[in-house]
Amino acid sequence: MTALEWQVRVQTGDFDPEAEAAALRGAAAGAVVTFTGVVREWSGDFDVAEIELEHYPGMTERVLGEIAAQAGERWPGIRAGVVHRYGALKPGERIVWVGVASAHRDAAFDACRYIVDCLKTQAPFWKRESGSRGARWVAARDSDEQALERWAASAAGEGGRPA
Amino acid sequence: MLYFARLREAMGRGAETVDAPAEVQSPGALRDWLIARGEPWAGAFADAQPVRCALDQAIARDDAPLHEGAEVAFFPPVTGG
């Protein structure tokens, strides 16, 4: 996958998942798999009125681009796109979109999952939730780190999704 | 120096320029040197654990080699996506 075959955007404004998927489809695509991350209204016992997404300008685009490029090396022939918002967002709003187009579905599913798992632990964004109980920074989850470790372990194998 | 999220709040600033002595040669050493200077660094690093670092906009290990004009960022584990 060359640099032309993945697109990464970091922005405050909303995006349209249908338009993003349409832009990703190419002549060779038999499969398009997409993921959309959305702001939850409830986070544990904390009702969320709004979240603020802070980011590290420059590093965010770079890291997302590197993740997409790594996916392209691991699943040759795919096309990938990532859009990630930052700033103030309300419950129900879209945060992130990841799409992968491929000739066949195995690579599309696996690469999409891989990109999402990687960005959750590597892309420099930080979420701050505010609601009726005040405001707090969201804590990183162990399960996200474990997902990354499973991808690393399976890389020693054939590159598909670990069981 | 750049600080983000909870660490930025604890520092009371998001960015600053520091001139570290020549013997400070890694992000880990830089963090220790800042803590030794006292507040706000000591309290901020103690309060916002754990802390990760990036060097020139790439995730870096504590013992990565620093250079003149390096951009070093400290931040909590990321929570994007």
HADDOCK unambig.tbl for C-alpha pairs under 7 A between the chains (distance, minus, plus):
assign (segid A and resid 37 and name CA) (segid B and resid 81 and name CA) 6.36 0.50 0.50
assign (segid A and resid 54 and name CA) (segid B and resid 5 and name CA) 6.84 0.50 0.50
assign (segid A and resid 59 and name CA) (segid B and resid 57 and name CA) 4.88 0.50 0.50
assign (segid A and resid 59 and name CA) (segid B and resid 58 and name CA) 6.84 0.50 0.50
assign (segid A and resid 95 and name CA) (segid B and resid 81 and name CA) 6.75 0.50 0.50
assign (segid A and resid 96 and name CA) (segid B and resid 81 and name CA) 5.75 0.50 0.50
assign (segid A and resid 119 and name CA) (segid B and resid 81 and name CA) 6.54 0.50 0.50
assign (segid A and resid 120 and name CA) (segid B and resid 79 and name CA) 6.27 0.50 0.50
assign (segid A and resid 120 and name CA) (segid B and resid 80 and name CA) 5.45 0.50 0.50
assign (segid A and resid 120 and name CA) (segid B and resid 81 and name CA) 5.32 0.50 0.50
assign (segid A and resid 121 and name CA) (segid B and resid 78 and name CA) 6.02 0.50 0.50
assign (segid A and resid 122 and name CA) (segid B and resid 78 and name CA) 6.67 0.50 0.50
assign (segid A and resid 123 and name CA) (segid B and resid 78 and name CA) 6.72 0.50 0.50
assign (segid A and resid 123 and name CA) (segid B and resid 80 and name CA) 6.48 0.50 0.50
assign (segid A and resid 124 and name CA) (segid B and resid 78 and name CA) 5.54 0.50 0.50
assign (segid A and resid 124 and name CA) (segid B and resid 80 and name CA) 6.91 0.50 0.50
assign (segid A and resid 125 and name CA) (segid B and resid 78 and name CA) 5.63 0.50 0.50
assign (segid A and resid 125 and name CA) (segid B and resid 79 and name CA) 5.77 0.50 0.50
assign (segid A and resid 125 and name CA) (segid B and resid 80 and name CA) 4.59 0.50 0.50
assign (segid A and resid 126 and name CA) (segid B and resid 5 and name CA) 6.28 0.50 0.50
assign (segid A and resid 126 and name CA) (segid B and resid 78 and name CA) 5.50 0.50 0.50
assign (segid A and resid 126 and name CA) (segid B and resid 79 and name CA) 4.82 0.50 0.50
assign (segid A and resid 126 and name CA) (segid B and resid 80 and name CA) 5.73 0.50 0.50
assign (segid A and resid 127 and name CA) (segid B and resid 79 and name CA) 5.90 0.50 0.50
assign (segid A and resid 127 and name CA) (segid B and resid 80 and name CA) 6.62 0.50 0.50
assign (segid A and resid 137 and name CA) (segid B and resid 6 and name CA) 6.93 0.50 0.50
assign (segid A and resid 138 and name CA) (segid B and resid 79 and name CA) 6.86 0.50 0.50
assign (segid A and resid 139 and name CA) (segid B and resid 79 and name CA) 6.97 0.50 0.50
assign (segid A and resid 140 and name CA) (segid B and resid 77 and name CA) 5.96 0.50 0.50
assign (segid A and resid 140 and name CA) (segid B and resid 78 and name CA) 6.37 0.50 0.50
assign (segid A and resid 140 and name CA) (segid B and resid 79 and name CA) 5.54 0.50 0.50
